[in-house]
Amino acid sequence: MSLSFLVPAAADLLPSVRSRLEERQFLRPPDVPEDSVLEGSGAVIGQVRLVRVNVFDTDDDQENTALFRLANRVHVVSRESTIASQLLFRSGERYDARLLRESERVLRSHDYLRDAHIRPVAYHDGSVDIEVVTEDTWTLKPEVEFGRKGGKNKSGFGIEEHNLFGTGGSLALKSKSDVDRSSRLIEYSDAAFAGSRWQVGAQIAANSDGHAQVLNVERPFYALDSRWASGIYLRNEKRVDSVYDFGRIVEQFQTREREATAYAGWSAGLSGRWVSRWTGGITIDERRAGSLVSDTPGARLPADRRLAYPWIGAELVEDDFRETRNQDQIGRTEDLALGWHAKIRLGFATTAFGSDRQAAVFDASASKGFQPGDSHTLLWSAAATGRVAGDGLEDALFGVAARYYWRQTPRRALFVGLSVDQGVHLDVDKQLTLGGDNGLRGYPLRYRTGQGRWLLTVEERAFTDWYPYRLFTVGSAVFYDMGGTWGSNIVRAVDLPPSARRNVLRDVGFGLRFGNSRSALGSVVHVDIAFPLDGDPSIRRLQFIVEAKRSF
C-alpha cells in the first residue's frame, strides 16, 4: 500500500500553525464534507501533510530571543518517519475519522510531543487530504534535581535525551539519591523501535545497597484494532528493604529478586465500541531474603519464594475517549478514558514447573469514567492481586479509588479523591504506607503503616494564563487531606503515647503548581506548605514539600 507524505516548509507554515496551536483553532475547512458523508461515500485518504513545529516560535516577539533561537537550533525536531510510524492510517486506505482521533491520542502519549492535531483539509475526486500537526517539546535535559517531601530530601544530577536524533528514543545517564538509596544508572527506551510497533526498554543501575538490571521488549496492543501482541520482561535486582513505623525504620533486610515473563496475545480487533483480547504466557518470580539488620527482638525475615507458572489473561476495552484541558495538567490537551477497561490474569504455580508451592496467582483491574455533564467528571478504578494457596489468600491486595472533578469555571475546579486499600496476609516486606510521600502531605513519609489504609483529598484548583518566560504555566491549590491505616505486620511499633496513635490523621495546606509544558518530562512541579492537625509531638508543625509529579 502506498504511503504519500507532503512535508511543508516550516518557515512558511510556522506562524499560522503556532497561532492555531495556541488558540486551539483546528477547524475543518468549509468545503470538506462531514465525517459521516466522507465515510459513507467511500472516500480514501490522499496526501498526508506533516507539519512539525519546533519548541519555540521565533516569529512571536516574546519568544524571539537569543536563548530560544539557540534552543531551536540545538533541538532536533521529530523526524517525519518518527511521526508517520505512529499514525494508524495510510494513503490509499478508506477514510475513518475514528483512526484520526486515535492517532492523535497515540501521538500525545509520547513525552517528546507537546500536542498533536489531525484533521481533513481538502476533498477532491473521492480523495481526502489529511494534515497532521505536532508540536515538539524540549527533550535534552541536563538534570540537577532537588525535592523534599515527608521531611526527607532527594537529589540527583545527570543528562537525559527523550527524542534521540529525532527518533523518539530516550537515553538517560543519572546519579540520584533519595531516602532509600543512592543510584548511578543508565536507561534507554523507545516506544517505536526502528520505526516499528515494537517497544524496547532497558535499565542498568549500580546502587548503594545493590544493583538492578531490567529489560523489556514488547509489541503491545498498540491500538484498539491491533490483532496481536508479544513480549518478554526480565528483571534482576538486589537491594535493602526497610520496614517503617511512624516514619522511622524499625527493620531492614537484604532482598534478591529475579523475574522473567514471556507472553503472546490475540484479538479480533474493534467490534462496534468494544475490543476483547486474549493473552497467555509464563512467569518465573523468585525472591530471597537475608542478612537481617534490626534491633527489633523477634523480628523475622520475609519467607523465600519461587513461583513458576503459566497463565492466561483476558481484557475488555470500550472505545469512549474525550479531550479536556486543565484537569490534571495545566494548559495541555488531555485524553480522558471514560469507557470500561477491565482485565484479568490467572495462573497456577506448581512444583511440576519448578515452584516451591502450589498456588493460584491472580491479577485483575477495572476502570470506568462518567461524565453526566460538561462540568462533572467521575473516574473509578479497582484492582486485586495476590495468591490463593492451601491456607487461603496470600500476599493479596485489594484496592478501589475514585476521582471526582467539578469544573466550576474554565479556570477553577474542585477535585475530590478517595482511595481504600486492604491487604490480606501480606508478605513481611510488603507494607501499606501513608504519609508525605503518597498523599498525606502534612506528615513525614511512610508515617503510618498497616494492612489497610484509606485517604481522602479535597482540593480547590486554580488555573491561570500566567506564562512566565514562556516556559511555565502557573496554577495554585488549597487542599485538605485525611486518612488512616489499620492492622500491622511488624513485630514492634515505635514507642509513642496512645494519643499519637489516632486512627484518623488530617492536614490542610496550600501551594503553587508550575506546568512544565515545554519539557518532554511533562511534569507539574508542586511547591506546597502543609500543616498537620494530628500526630505525635515530634512532627513539625509545618511541612514544606517540593516535588515533580505527572499531574496537578
URLINZI-V146508 format. One record per pair of residues at least 6 apart in sequence whose C-alpha atoms are under 7 Angstrom apart, sorted by the first residue. I is the first residue (numbers start at 1). J is the second residue. Records with the same first field share a line. If there is no record, write none. Layout:
BEGIN
I->J ; J
END
This chain:
BEGIN
1->92
2->91 ; 92
3->90 ; 91
4->47 ; 48 ; 91
5->47 ; 48 ; 49 ; 50
6->47 ; 48 ; 49 ; 50
7->49 ; 50 ; 51
8->51
14->53
15->59
20->26
28->119 ; 120 ; 121
29->121
32->121 ; 122 ; 123
35->97
38->95
39->95 ; 96
42->94
43->94 ; 95 ; 126 ; 127 ; 128
44->92 ; 93 ; 94 ; 95 ; 126 ; 127 ; 128
45->90 ; 91 ; 92 ; 93 ; 94 ; 95 ; 127 ; 128 ; 129
46->91 ; 92 ; 127 ; 128 ; 129
47->91 ; 129 ; 130
48->91 ; 129 ; 130 ; 131
49->130 ; 131 ; 132
50->131 ; 132 ; 133
51->132 ; 133 ; 134
52->133 ; 134 ; 135
53->134 ; 135 ; 136
54->72 ; 77 ; 135 ; 136
55->72 ; 135 ; 136 ; 137 ; 138 ; 518
56->63 ; 68 ; 72
57->63
58->64 ; 69
76->165 ; 166
77->136 ; 166
78->136 ; 166 ; 167
79->166 ; 167
81->195
82->167 ; 168 ; 195
85->195 ; 196
86->106 ; 107
87->103
88->99 ; 103
89->99
100->118
104->116 ; 117 ; 118
105->335
107->116
108->114 ; 115 ; 116
111->520 ; 521 ; 522
112->136 ; 137 ; 139 ; 162 ; 163 ; 168 ; 520
113->134 ; 135 ; 136 ; 137
114->135 ; 136 ; 137 ; 517 ; 518
115->134 ; 135 ; 333
116->133 ; 134 ; 135
117->132 ; 133 ; 134
118->131 ; 132 ; 133
119->130 ; 131 ; 132
120->128 ; 129 ; 130 ; 131
121->129 ; 130 ; 131
122->128 ; 129
123->129
137->518 ; 519 ; 520
138->518 ; 519 ; 520
139->161 ; 162 ; 163 ; 519 ; 520
140->160 ; 161 ; 162
141->159 ; 160 ; 161
142->158 ; 159 ; 160
143->157 ; 158 ; 159
144->156 ; 157 ; 158
145->155 ; 156 ; 157
146->154 ; 155 ; 156
147->153 ; 154 ; 155 ; 546 ; 547
148->154 ; 545 ; 546 ; 547
149->436 ; 437 ; 544 ; 545 ; 546
150->435 ; 436 ; 437 ; 441 ; 443 ; 444 ; 445
151->444 ; 445 ; 543
152->179
153->178
154->177 ; 178 ; 179
155->176 ; 177 ; 178
156->175 ; 176 ; 177
157->174 ; 175 ; 176
158->173 ; 174 ; 175
159->172 ; 173 ; 174
160->171 ; 172 ; 173
161->170 ; 171 ; 172
162->168 ; 169 ; 170 ; 171 ; 520
163->169 ; 170
164->170
168->190
169->189 ; 190
170->188 ; 189 ; 190
171->187 ; 188 ; 189
172->186 ; 187 ; 188
173->185 ; 186 ; 187
174->184 ; 185 ; 186
175->183 ; 184 ; 185
176->182 ; 183 ; 184
177->183
181->207 ; 208 ; 209
182->207 ; 208
183->205 ; 206 ; 207 ; 208
184->205 ; 206 ; 207
185->204 ; 205 ; 206
186->203 ; 204 ; 205
187->202 ; 203 ; 204
188->201 ; 202 ; 203
189->200 ; 201 ; 202
190->199 ; 200 ; 201
191->198 ; 199 ; 200
192->198 ; 199
193->199 ; 200
197->219
198->218 ; 219
199->217 ; 218 ; 219
200->216 ; 217 ; 218
201->215 ; 216 ; 217
202->214 ; 215 ; 216
203->213 ; 214 ; 215
204->212 ; 213 ; 214
205->211 ; 212 ; 213
206->212
209->239 ; 240
210->238 ; 239
211->237 ; 238 ; 239
212->236 ; 237 ; 238
213->235 ; 236 ; 237
214->234 ; 235 ; 236
215->233 ; 234 ; 235
216->232 ; 233 ; 234
217->231 ; 232 ; 233
218->230 ; 231 ; 232
219->229 ; 230 ; 231
220->229 ; 230
221->228 ; 229
224->269 ; 270 ; 275
225->269 ; 270
226->267 ; 269
227->266 ; 267 ; 268 ; 269
228->265 ; 266 ; 267
229->264 ; 265 ; 266
230->263 ; 264 ; 265
231->262 ; 263 ; 264
232->261 ; 262 ; 263
233->260 ; 261 ; 262
234->259 ; 260 ; 261
235->258 ; 259 ; 260
236->257 ; 258 ; 259
237->256 ; 257 ; 258
238->255 ; 256 ; 257
239->254 ; 255 ; 256
240->252 ; 253 ; 254 ; 255
241->252 ; 253 ; 254 ; 255
242->249 ; 251 ; 252 ; 253
243->249 ; 250 ; 251 ; 252 ; 429
244->250 ; 446 ; 449
245->447 ; 448 ; 449 ; 493 ; 494
246->446 ; 447 ; 448 ; 494
247->444 ; 445 ; 446 ; 447 ; 448
250->294 ; 296
251->293 ; 294 ; 296
252->292 ; 293 ; 294
253->289 ; 290 ; 291 ; 292 ; 293
254->289 ; 290 ; 291 ; 292
255->288 ; 289 ; 290
256->287 ; 288 ; 289
257->286 ; 287 ; 288
258->285 ; 286 ; 287
259->284 ; 285 ; 286
260->283 ; 284 ; 285
261->282 ; 283 ; 284
262->281 ; 282 ; 283
263->279 ; 280 ; 281 ; 282
264->279 ; 280 ; 281
265->278 ; 279 ; 280
266->277 ; 278 ; 279
267->276 ; 277 ; 278
269->275
273->318 ; 319
274->317 ; 318 ; 319
275->316 ; 317 ; 318
276->315 ; 316 ; 317
277->314 ; 315 ; 316
278->313 ; 314 ; 315
279->312 ; 313 ; 314
280->311 ; 312 ; 313
281->310 ; 311 ; 312
282->309 ; 310 ; 311
283->308 ; 309 ; 310
284->307 ; 308 ; 309
285->306 ; 307 ; 308
286->305 ; 306 ; 307
287->304 ; 305 ; 306
288->304 ; 305
289->301 ; 302 ; 304
290->301
292->301
296->492
298->491
299->491
302->427 ; 428 ; 429
305->356
306->355 ; 356
307->349 ; 355 ; 356
308->349 ; 353 ; 354 ; 355
309->347 ; 348 ; 349 ; 350 ; 353
310->347 ; 348
311->345 ; 346 ; 347 ; 348
312->345 ; 346 ; 347
313->344 ; 345 ; 346
314->343 ; 344 ; 345
315->342 ; 343 ; 344
316->341 ; 342 ; 343
317->340 ; 341 ; 342
318->339 ; 340 ; 341
319->339
320->337 ; 338 ; 339
321->335 ; 336 ; 337 ; 338 ; 339
322->335 ; 336 ; 337
323->333 ; 334 ; 335 ; 336
324->333 ; 334 ; 335 ; 336
325->331 ; 332 ; 333 ; 334
326->463
328->551 ; 552
329->515 ; 551 ; 552
330->463 ; 473 ; 515
337->369
338->368 ; 369 ; 370
339->368 ; 369
340->367 ; 368
341->366 ; 367 ; 368
342->365 ; 366 ; 367
343->364 ; 365 ; 366
344->363 ; 364 ; 365
345->362 ; 363 ; 364
346->361 ; 362 ; 363
347->360 ; 361 ; 362
348->359 ; 360 ; 361
349->355 ; 357 ; 358 ; 359 ; 360
350->357 ; 358 ; 359
351->357 ; 358
358->389
359->387 ; 388 ; 389
360->387 ; 388 ; 389
361->386 ; 387 ; 388
362->385 ; 386 ; 387
363->384 ; 385 ; 386
364->383 ; 384 ; 385
365->382 ; 383 ; 384
366->381 ; 382 ; 383
367->380 ; 381 ; 382
368->379 ; 380 ; 381
369->378 ; 379 ; 380
370->377 ; 378 ; 379
371->377 ; 378
375->406 ; 407 ; 408
376->405 ; 406 ; 407
377->404 ; 405 ; 406
378->403 ; 404 ; 405
379->402 ; 403 ; 404
380->401 ; 402 ; 403
381->400 ; 401 ; 402
382->399 ; 400 ; 401
383->398 ; 399 ; 400
384->397 ; 398 ; 399
385->396 ; 397 ; 398
386->394 ; 395 ; 396 ; 397
387->393 ; 394 ; 395 ; 396
388->394
393->424 ; 425
394->424 ; 425 ; 426
395->424 ; 425 ; 426 ; 427
396->423 ; 424 ; 425 ; 426
397->422 ; 423 ; 424
398->421 ; 422 ; 423
399->420 ; 421 ; 422
400->419 ; 420 ; 421
401->418 ; 419 ; 420
402->417 ; 418 ; 419
403->416 ; 417 ; 418
404->415 ; 416 ; 417
405->413 ; 414 ; 415 ; 416
406->413 ; 414 ; 415
407->413 ; 414
411->462 ; 463 ; 464
412->461 ; 462 ; 463
413->460 ; 461 ; 462
414->459 ; 460 ; 461
415->458 ; 459 ; 460
416->457 ; 458 ; 459
417->456 ; 457 ; 458
418->455 ; 456 ; 457
419->454 ; 455 ; 456
420->453 ; 454 ; 455
421->452 ; 453 ; 454
422->451 ; 452 ; 453
423->451 ; 452
428->489
431->449 ; 450 ; 451
432->449 ; 450 ; 451 ; 452 ; 453
433->446 ; 448 ; 449 ; 450
434->440 ; 446 ; 447 ; 448 ; 449
435->441 ; 443 ; 444 ; 445 ; 446 ; 447 ; 448
436->442 ; 443 ; 444 ; 445
437->445 ; 446
440->481 ; 482
441->530
442->507 ; 530 ; 531 ; 532 ; 543
443->532
448->485
449->485 ; 488
450->485 ; 486 ; 487 ; 488 ; 489
451->486 ; 487 ; 488
452->485 ; 486 ; 487
453->484 ; 485 ; 486
454->483 ; 484 ; 485
455->482 ; 483 ; 484
456->481 ; 482 ; 483
457->480 ; 481 ; 482
458->479 ; 480 ; 481
459->477 ; 478 ; 479 ; 480
460->477 ; 478 ; 479
461->476 ; 477 ; 478
462->475 ; 476 ; 477
463->474 ; 475 ; 476
464->474 ; 475
465->473
466->473 ; 474
467->473 ; 474
471->516 ; 518
472->514 ; 515 ; 516 ; 517
473->514 ; 515 ; 516
474->513 ; 514 ; 515
475->512 ; 513 ; 514
476->511 ; 512 ; 513
477->510 ; 511 ; 512
478->509 ; 510 ; 511
479->508 ; 509 ; 510
480->507 ; 508 ; 509
481->506 ; 507 ; 508
482->504 ; 505 ; 506 ; 507
483->504 ; 505 ; 506
484->503 ; 504 ; 505
485->503
500->535 ; 536
505->534 ; 535
506->532 ; 533 ; 534
507->530 ; 531 ; 532 ; 533
508->530 ; 531 ; 532
509->529 ; 530 ; 531
510->528 ; 529 ; 530
511->527 ; 528 ; 529
512->526 ; 527 ; 528
513->524 ; 525 ; 526 ; 527 ; 552
514->524 ; 525 ; 526
515->523 ; 524 ; 525
516->522 ; 523 ; 524
522->550
523->548 ; 549 ; 550 ; 551
524->548 ; 549 ; 550 ; 551 ; 552
525->547 ; 548 ; 549
526->546 ; 547 ; 548
527->545 ; 546 ; 547
528->544 ; 545 ; 546
529->542 ; 543 ; 544 ; 545
530->542 ; 543 ; 544
531->541 ; 542 ; 543
532->541
END
